[in-house]
Amino acid sequence: MRSRPTLQWAPGPEVLALEPGATDIGPVADAVAGGQVVVLSGAGISTESGIPDYRGETGSLRTHTPMTFGDFTASEAARQRYWARSHLGWRTIARAAPNDGHRAVATLQARGYLSGIVTQNVDGLHQAAGARDVIELHGNLDRIICLDCGTTSAREVLDRRLRAANQAFTAEATRINPDGDVELPDDVVRTFTVVPCTVCGGVLKPDVVFFGENVPRARVQRCYDLVDAAKAVLVLGSSLTVMSGFRFVRHAAKAGTPVLIVNQGLTRGDPYATYRVNLPLGRALTELVAETTGPSHA
């Protein structure tokens, strides 16, 4: 039997016993000023762009179960459900604009303080803010891949095909989730037409890592290489619930590399953190840019 992926994390006594996160960004600025910092970002950095996270106070996991890879590949009905909801959600993701947090990360990179940016997000907002060479750990919703022949294509192309195949589909999105999914009644989902790959007629999937799916090994190794060469790891807006991001924090801490966490609320990585800040990301990162001093490491 396939086990369900870990979607929720309950803080244990080792986390609850910690002091609350600080509100002083100064120690983070001091670390960033030293250069060779790797950023690991999560959904919390995109909430100010109108894309809610999974696990915050208003996180979508309170009311929403994300699609898993096993469900998507095993069930035609599940794929219909996913694409009906994602078709509407994509419009919101595509319209989303970078916020102060994304712009701050891009600024720190442009000034030479960052040696790498790894994001668990699939919204492309770091790049839209001007960041370069971002490792998209979980892929990006703007790309489509065929599970049968491996052909990749742009999401805009699929969007046009889905619009043409569903001209009578008049549902409207209400709440958007980080994976581009929205809530829709089952009777509405059943009216949606899914389109196949134009090359082989196979199953189309967004080129993102679903829950229960493995991140490509080469991509994981690139992240480990960045962490190994880093002077510090800066976690931004991630609860670190899933292992795909959490492992890099554990790896850094084991090697003695400082781990700095800026997040609203507790995270699974808190016991490994050298310093923690509990502030909204836009405000915290704007302050970080203003306070960062020292020579550029570009």
C-alpha positions as CSV (number, residue, x, y, z in Angstrom):
1,M,0.0,0.0,0.0
2,R,1.3,3.4,-0.9
3,S,1.8,5.6,2.1
4,R,0.5,9.1,2.2
5,P,3.2,11.9,2.1
6,T,3.7,14.0,5.2
7,L,1.6,17.1,4.7
8,Q,1.3,18.3,8.3
9,W,3.9,18.7,11.1
10,A,3.1,19.1,14.8
11,P,5.9,20.8,16.8
12,G,7.4,18.5,19.4
13,P,8.7,19.5,22.8
14,E,12.2,20.2,21.4
15,V,10.6,23.0,19.3
16,L,8.0,24.3,21.8
17,A,10.7,24.7,24.4
18,L,12.6,27.2,22.3
19,E,12.4,30.9,22.9
20,P,10.1,32.8,20.5
21,G,11.8,34.1,17.3
22,A,13.4,37.5,17.6
23,T,12.3,40.7,15.8
24,D,15.8,42.0,15.3
25,I,17.1,41.4,11.8
26,G,20.6,42.6,12.7
27,P,22.3,39.2,13.2
28,V,20.9,38.1,9.9
29,A,22.2,41.2,8.2
30,D,25.7,40.5,9.7
31,A,25.7,37.0,8.4
32,V,24.5,38.1,4.9
33,A,27.2,40.8,4.8
34,G,29.8,38.0,4.9
35,G,28.6,36.7,1.5
36,Q,28.2,33.2,0.2
37,V,24.7,32.8,1.6
38,V,22.3,30.3,0.2
39,V,18.6,31.2,0.4
40,L,16.0,28.5,0.8
41,S,12.5,30.0,0.3
42,G,9.0,28.6,0.9
43,A,5.4,29.6,0.3
44,G,5.5,32.2,3.1
45,I,7.5,34.6,0.9
46,S,4.7,34.6,-1.7
47,T,1.7,35.2,0.7
48,E,2.1,39.0,0.2
49,S,1.6,38.4,-3.5
50,G,-1.8,36.9,-2.9
51,I,-0.8,33.3,-2.9
52,P,-1.6,31.7,0.5
53,D,0.8,29.2,2.1
54,Y,-0.1,25.7,3.2
55,R,0.5,25.8,6.9
56,G,0.3,29.3,8.3
57,E,-2.5,30.7,10.3
58,T,-4.7,30.8,7.2
59,G,-2.8,28.0,5.5
60,S,-4.8,26.1,2.8
61,L,-4.1,22.6,4.4
62,R,-6.7,23.5,7.0
63,T,-9.3,23.1,4.3
64,H,-7.5,21.6,1.3
65,T,-5.7,18.4,0.5
66,P,-3.2,18.8,-2.3
67,M,-3.1,16.4,-5.2
68,T,-0.6,13.6,-4.7
69,F,1.4,12.0,-7.5
70,G,-0.1,8.6,-6.7
71,D,-3.6,9.9,-7.0
72,F,-2.9,11.9,-10.2
73,T,-1.3,8.9,-12.1
74,A,-3.8,6.3,-10.9
75,S,-7.1,8.0,-11.6
76,E,-8.6,9.7,-14.6
77,A,-11.2,11.3,-12.3
78,A,-8.4,12.7,-10.1
79,R,-6.7,14.2,-13.2
80,Q,-10.0,15.8,-14.2
81,R,-10.4,17.2,-10.8
82,Y,-6.9,18.6,-10.8
83,W,-7.0,20.2,-14.2
84,A,-10.5,21.8,-13.7
85,R,-9.3,23.4,-10.5
86,S,-5.8,24.2,-11.7
87,H,-7.2,25.7,-14.9
88,L,-8.9,28.4,-12.9
89,G,-6.1,28.8,-10.3
90,W,-3.4,29.3,-13.0
91,R,-5.0,32.6,-14.0
92,T,-4.3,33.9,-10.5
93,I,-0.8,32.5,-10.4
94,A,0.0,34.0,-13.8
95,R,-1.3,37.4,-12.7
96,A,0.6,37.4,-9.3
97,A,3.4,40.0,-9.0
98,P,6.6,39.9,-6.9
99,N,6.4,41.5,-3.5
100,D,8.9,43.3,-1.4
101,G,10.4,40.0,-0.2
102,H,11.1,38.7,-3.7
103,R,12.6,42.1,-4.7
104,A,14.8,42.1,-1.6
105,V,16.2,38.6,-2.4
106,A,16.9,39.7,-6.0
107,T,18.7,42.9,-4.6
108,L,20.8,40.8,-2.2
109,Q,21.8,38.6,-5.1
110,A,22.6,41.5,-7.4
111,R,24.8,43.0,-4.7
112,G,26.8,39.7,-4.6
113,Y,25.8,38.5,-1.1
114,L,24.1,35.3,-2.3
115,S,25.8,32.3,-3.7
116,G,22.5,30.5,-4.5
117,I,18.7,30.7,-4.4
118,V,16.7,27.5,-3.9
119,T,12.9,27.9,-3.8
120,Q,10.3,25.3,-2.9
121,N,7.7,27.5,-4.7
122,V,6.3,26.9,-8.1
123,D,5.1,30.4,-8.9
124,G,8.2,31.9,-10.6
125,L,8.1,35.1,-8.6
126,H,11.7,35.1,-7.6
127,Q,12.7,35.2,-11.3
128,A,9.9,37.8,-12.0
129,A,11.6,40.0,-9.4
130,G,14.9,39.8,-11.2
131,A,16.6,36.9,-9.5
132,R,18.9,34.7,-11.6
133,D,19.8,31.0,-11.7
134,V,17.1,30.1,-9.2
135,I,16.9,26.4,-8.5
136,E,13.2,25.5,-8.5
137,L,13.2,22.5,-6.2
138,H,9.6,21.6,-7.0
139,G,9.5,22.8,-10.6
140,N,7.3,25.6,-12.0
141,L,3.6,25.7,-12.9
142,D,4.4,27.5,-16.2
143,R,5.7,24.3,-17.7
144,I,3.9,21.2,-18.8
145,I,5.3,17.7,-19.3
146,C,3.8,14.6,-20.9
147,L,4.1,11.6,-18.6
148,D,4.1,9.2,-21.6
149,C,6.6,10.7,-24.1
150,G,8.3,13.4,-21.9
151,T,7.6,16.3,-24.2
152,T,7.6,19.6,-22.4
153,S,5.6,22.7,-23.4
154,A,4.6,26.1,-22.1
155,R,1.6,26.4,-19.8
156,E,0.2,29.2,-22.0
157,V,-0.2,26.8,-24.8
158,L,-2.1,24.3,-22.7
159,D,-4.2,27.1,-21.3
160,R,-5.4,28.1,-24.8
161,R,-6.2,24.5,-25.5
162,L,-8.2,24.1,-22.3
163,R,-10.1,27.3,-22.9
164,A,-11.1,26.1,-26.4
165,A,-12.2,22.7,-25.1
166,N,-14.2,24.2,-22.2
167,Q,-15.9,27.2,-23.7
168,A,-19.1,26.5,-21.6
169,F,-17.1,26.2,-18.4
170,T,-18.0,29.3,-16.4
171,A,-16.8,28.4,-12.9
172,E,-14.9,31.1,-11.0
173,A,-12.0,30.7,-8.6
174,T,-12.4,31.8,-5.1
175,R,-9.5,30.7,-2.9
176,I,-6.1,30.0,-4.6
177,N,-3.7,27.5,-3.1
178,P,0.1,27.5,-3.5
179,D,0.0,24.6,-6.0
180,G,-2.4,26.7,-8.2
181,D,-5.4,24.6,-7.2
182,V,-8.8,26.1,-6.2
183,E,-11.9,24.7,-4.6
184,L,-14.7,23.6,-7.0
185,P,-17.8,21.5,-6.4
186,D,-17.7,17.9,-7.7
187,D,-20.6,18.5,-10.1
188,V,-18.7,21.4,-11.7
189,V,-15.5,19.4,-12.0
190,R,-17.4,16.6,-13.9
191,T,-18.2,19.1,-16.7
192,F,-14.5,19.8,-17.4
193,T,-12.8,18.4,-20.5
194,V,-9.1,17.4,-20.1
195,V,-6.9,17.5,-23.2
196,P,-4.1,15.0,-24.1
197,C,-0.6,15.5,-25.2
198,T,-0.5,16.7,-28.9
199,V,2.5,14.6,-29.7
200,C,1.5,11.1,-28.4
201,G,-2.0,11.5,-26.8
202,G,-0.6,10.8,-23.4
203,V,-1.2,12.3,-19.9
204,L,-0.2,15.9,-19.3
205,K,1.0,17.0,-15.9
206,P,2.4,20.3,-14.7
207,D,6.2,20.1,-14.5
208,V,6.1,20.3,-10.7
209,V,6.9,17.8,-8.0
210,F,3.6,16.7,-6.5
211,F,3.3,15.5,-2.9
212,G,4.6,11.9,-2.8
213,E,6.8,12.4,-5.8
214,N,10.6,12.6,-5.7
215,V,12.6,15.6,-6.6
216,P,15.0,14.7,-9.4
217,R,18.3,13.5,-8.0
218,A,20.5,15.8,-10.0
219,R,18.5,18.8,-8.8
220,V,18.9,17.7,-5.2
221,Q,22.7,17.3,-5.6
222,R,22.9,20.8,-7.0
223,C,21.3,22.1,-3.8
224,Y,23.7,20.0,-1.6
225,D,26.6,21.4,-3.5
226,L,25.5,25.0,-2.9
227,V,24.9,24.3,0.8
228,D,28.3,22.6,1.2
229,A,30.0,25.7,-0.3
230,A,27.9,28.2,1.7
231,K,29.0,30.3,4.7
232,A,25.3,30.4,5.9
233,V,21.9,29.1,4.9
234,L,19.0,31.6,5.1
235,V,15.5,30.0,5.3
236,L,12.7,32.4,4.2
237,G,9.0,31.7,4.7
238,S,9.1,27.9,5.1
239,S,7.8,25.6,7.8
240,L,10.3,23.0,6.5
241,T,7.6,20.3,7.0
242,V,8.5,18.2,4.0
243,M,11.9,16.5,3.7
244,S,12.7,18.0,0.3
245,G,13.7,21.3,1.9
246,F,14.3,20.2,5.5
247,R,17.2,17.9,4.6
248,F,19.3,20.9,3.5
249,V,18.9,22.6,6.8
250,R,19.9,19.4,8.7
251,H,22.8,18.9,6.3
252,A,24.0,22.5,6.9
253,A,23.7,22.3,10.7
254,K,25.5,18.9,10.8
255,A,28.4,20.5,8.9
256,G,28.5,23.5,11.3
257,T,27.2,26.0,8.8
258,P,25.0,28.7,10.4
259,V,21.3,28.3,9.7
260,L,19.2,31.5,9.9
261,I,15.4,31.3,9.7
262,V,13.0,34.1,9.0
263,N,9.4,32.9,9.2
264,Q,6.1,33.7,10.9
265,G,5.5,30.8,13.3
266,L,7.4,27.7,14.3
267,T,9.3,25.6,11.8
268,R,10.6,22.0,11.8
269,G,14.1,23.4,11.4
270,D,14.0,25.6,14.5
271,P,16.2,23.2,16.7
272,Y,18.9,23.5,14.0
273,A,18.8,27.3,13.7
274,T,21.6,29.6,14.8
275,Y,19.1,32.5,14.8
276,R,15.4,32.8,14.2
277,V,13.3,35.9,13.3
278,N,9.5,35.9,13.6
279,L,8.4,38.7,11.2
280,P,6.4,39.1,8.0
281,L,8.8,38.4,5.1
282,G,8.3,41.7,3.2
283,R,9.0,43.8,6.2
284,A,11.9,41.7,7.5
285,L,13.6,41.4,4.1
286,T,13.2,45.1,3.3
287,E,14.9,45.8,6.7
288,L,17.6,43.2,5.8
289,V,18.5,45.0,2.6
290,A,18.6,48.3,4.4
291,E,20.9,47.0,7.2
292,T,23.2,44.8,5.2
293,T,26.7,46.4,5.1
294,G,30.1,45.2,4.0
295,P,31.8,44.6,0.7
296,S,30.1,43.1,-2.3
297,H,31.1,39.6,-3.0
298,A,30.0,39.6,-6.7
